[in-house]
Structure formats: C-alpha cells, structure tokens
Amino acid sequence: MWRYLISRALQTVLSMLVVISIVFFLTRLSGNPVHLLLDVNATERDQAILMHHLGLDKPLPVQYGIYVRNIFLGDFGNSVLTRRPVTEHIWSVCRPRSSSDSSPCS
C-alpha cells in the first residue's frame, strides 16, 4: 500500500513539473512580457528596469528555477490585468461558503 502511495505521489510531482515546464516555455516563446506590461510610450530604460525587476535579465535556467520555486511556495505572481496577486483572485473564488452554496473549489 505504501509503495503504491509513494509511486502515485511521485507521478503527481512529475506531472506537475511537466505542466509547469510547458507553461514556462510557452510563455517565453510568446514574446517579451515587458511589452504587455508597459505602455507603448515606455523608454528602453523603463523596459530595462522592469526586466530587471521581473528577473528577465537572468539566464533562462535561472528564471526557470525561480519560477518553479515560486510555484511550489504558492507565489503565482501578479495578474497582468489587475496588478493584484493571483492568489487573491484564487482565494476570492475559493472562499468558504455555506453548505447550500455550490463552489468550484469545494
């Protein structure tokens, strides 16, 4: 029984790493996220400052390590639309409700 549980736990972690890797590399292939976050009138200095702040000036393997670490620590970053932490959005949808309410996160 323990062998089965450990095997399933390892499969779950491996699956999560595969999905996290796919998301990381697809977001990097879609272009520079700085262009999405800054106004079109932003200077190159503004772009460089934001790239440094986001860690996009580091090598790709370092960015990936930071990305994976933050995900496992529950830090999903800030929403591009609202500039608020993504975890706030998740908790607003998954907040505790009475037993008569249906919740997508219960």
JOHU-V415409 format. One record per pair of residues at least 24 apart in sequence whose C-alpha atoms are under 6 Angstrom apart, sorted by the first residue. I is the first residue (numbers start at 1). J is the second residue. If there is no record, write none. Layout:
# JOHU-V415409
I:J
I:J
This chain:
# JOHU-V415409
none
